[in-house]
C-alpha cells in the first residue's frame, strides 16, 4: 500500500461509477486511456499510451509493481492504495482496483483509479455487505425495537446458538437460556434509548450447545436508525473470549494463592490455606495429605503414613471426607495417591468409574463408599514437591460442576501446588528450627523452680522474638545452705539464639558462683570479671574492658583471685584467707551510713530502706555501657552489657541482701498490699567496667513479696519516662489475685502485649519465716569434752522433732564438725540444726581456713571426718560470714542415711 498502506479506508465508499478506468497489457504497459484518467493525472492519451504503469507512480510504489503484478496473476486482481505522479510532478493519492479483462485469451488488466481525497470510498453495495457479515468470524445479529431477532449471520452458530432461521422472532433468553438474558437485554434497551453504543460488554454463562462448560463473551451494541433518524433496532456483535477469561481466572487464582497461602509458619494452617484457595475456584472438593515427619518438621521419608493436613468442599461440613483432619490417610496399594507420591508426577482422570470404591482404607467406623455415592466424577492428583523432596499429595475432585478436569486445569493445579509446596516446606523448616530453639530455651531456663521453704515463688517469661521463642532474659532460684535461697533475674542485650546462648552461659556462671556462698556484690563482681575476660579472649569486647575495679579473675570458677577488687580482697578464697574481721557490718558500711535503720541487728526495715524510686546513690553514677551489637553471633559479645540482680533471702531471720549490675531494682509488695521499690545502688552493666558493686540488706516481714523483673516490663515507650514505667508496674503489682501465679500472669498481661518489643521476665517470691520450733542452736565451748554434749543436745532435739531415725547419722555429722572446729579454730563455736525439707547441721567458728576433704590411707590414724560427712550427708560445704566460717551438711528427710 506504499506510503499510505496504513490509511483507514474502511470509512470510505468506493463508487465504481466515479472511478477513472485505464487498460494495461500483460506487461503493465498502458494500452487504453480515458478522459477521466486524463482529468485525474493530466496526461493526454497520446502521452499516456505506451507508458509503463511504474512510470505513472512514485519511485517507492514503482518498486512494488513486480510484486503487485505477481499477486494479480495469482489472485486474479488486487485492490489498495498507491501514489501516482501527475504531469508536472504533483503527487496524487489514489485508491486502485485491478481486475482481469481477458476477452480473447489475451491477458489484459482493467485498472480503476479514484482519488482518495475526493472519493467517498468503497462501494457498500448489498453484495459487499453480505460478504462482510456472512464471512465474518464474528457473530453478528440484529434485533428490532422489541428485542426480537430479525437477522443473524452464520458465525453466530459457533457460540452455541441455533441456526439463523430458528432464531428469527425469538428473544435472547429464548435463544440462550443459560445466559443472563435480563442483563444483556438491559444493555440493548439502553442503546435504543440513548443511541450511544456499548462496546465490549462481558458476560459469563453456559450456552445451550455446551451446558457443562462455562463460556465468556464480549458483546458490542449499536443502534440502527431509519432515514428519519428513528431507531429501527440494535445491531450487536459477539466475540468468544473464553480462553482469555480462563487465563484471567488462573492468574487471579495464583495471585490469590500468593496472598493467602503461607501467611503463617504453621504447617497445618498452610495446608488448609491451600485447600481453601482451590475451592471452589478450581475444584469442588480437595484433600491435602502430608507425610507425618513433615508435620513434625523432620525430613520427609516414604516409609511413614500420610496424615490429612487440610481439606475443603463446596458443601458445608465436607460430607465427602472419609478421613478427618489430623487423622492418618491410609490408601490402598497401587492407588493414584500412592503412585503420585512415589513417582513425584501428577495424574488426571476426566471420568472416574462411578462404581469404584474410594481409595482410602482403614476408614474410622469401617465404612466404605463409592465415587458415585460421594458424587465425585473427575479427579487430579498432584504431588507436593519442594526443593527436590516430596512432602505429600493434593487431590482435587469435581462434584457439582459437570465439566471434567482438562489439561489446563492440571497445569493450573501444578502451579498452585508448587507455590503452596514452598510455603509448606518453609513452615516445615521453621518448625524444625523452632523446635530446636525451644529445646535450647528449655535447657537454658529452669523447667521448674526447686521446692524449698524460704519463699513461695512463681515466674513468667515472654520473649520478643515470636518466631524462635528465644530471648536473652532469664530468671532462677538457687537453694543455698542454711535454708537460704538466691533469687536471680537478668537480661542479655538482643534477642534470638545468640542472646539465648549468652544468657545460658551467664546463668550457668551465676549458679556456679552461688555454690560458693558469696555475698551478692561479690557474685556480681566475679560475674563481671568473667564476662569481660571472655570478651577480651575472643576479641569481641571493648579494648581494655575489665570488671569493676579492673579485676580479671572469677573466683574459684575462673582462676586467679580478684585481689584488686574492693569488697573481694577482704574475702580470700579457701585455706589461705586471713581472718575476715575487717569486713564491715551491713550497718557500718559507708554506703549504708546515711540511711535510717529501722530494725535491730544492723539491718534496715522497709519503711525507710525501700523507696518508690530506684535512683543510684550519689557518687555511684553508672558509666555508659560499651556499644553492643545484638546481632553479633558471639555469645561473649552478647553478654557484654548484660544486666543482673542477685538477691539472697534467709528464712531463719527474714534478712535479705541484694546487689544489681545495670538492672532495675526489685519491688516489694508489703503484707498490707502497698508496693515500693528498693533503694538499690546501681552497679555498671556486666563487662563494661566501672566502680565496684554495692549491696544493701533489709529485713522483710513474713508474707512480703519480692518482684524481680527485667526492664522489658517497664516498657519505656516513646515519650514515657522510667518513672512512668515504674508507676505502671506499681499499679499492676498492687492489684490482688487469688494465687501468686495468677498475680504474676496478670501483671505481665497488663503491662506487655502478646508480642512485646523487648524480652521480659518477672519473678515473684513471697517470703516465709521458719518457726522457732524449726531452728535450734547451742554455743559450744572450745573443749574436746564438749563434743559429747553437742551430740547429746542434737539427739534430744531430733527426738523432739520426731526424727529419732536420723539420730545416728546426725550425731556422727555433729561429732565430726564440732571436733574439727575445736581442733583447728579459735574463738566461739556455735552449733545450729534447722528442720525444713531437709535436716541441716551447721557449725560456726571464727576461723577463715576452709576444710579440705582428704582420702586417707588405711594406715592413717585420722583425716576421715569429712569423708564420713560427705558419705552420710546429701551435700555439704563451707560458707564465709563476717564472724568467720560455717561448715554445713544436709540430710534428706525422705529416708535415713540418704
Order of alpha helices (4+ residues) and beta strands (2+ residues): beta-beta-alpha-alpha-alpha-alpha-beta-beta-beta-alpha-beta-beta-alpha-alpha-alpha-beta-beta-beta-alpha-alpha-beta-alpha-beta-beta-alpha-beta-beta-alpha-beta-beta-alpha-beta-beta-beta-alpha-alpha-alpha-alpha-beta-alpha-beta-beta-beta-beta-beta-beta-beta-alpha-alpha-beta-beta-alpha-alpha-beta-beta-alpha-beta-beta
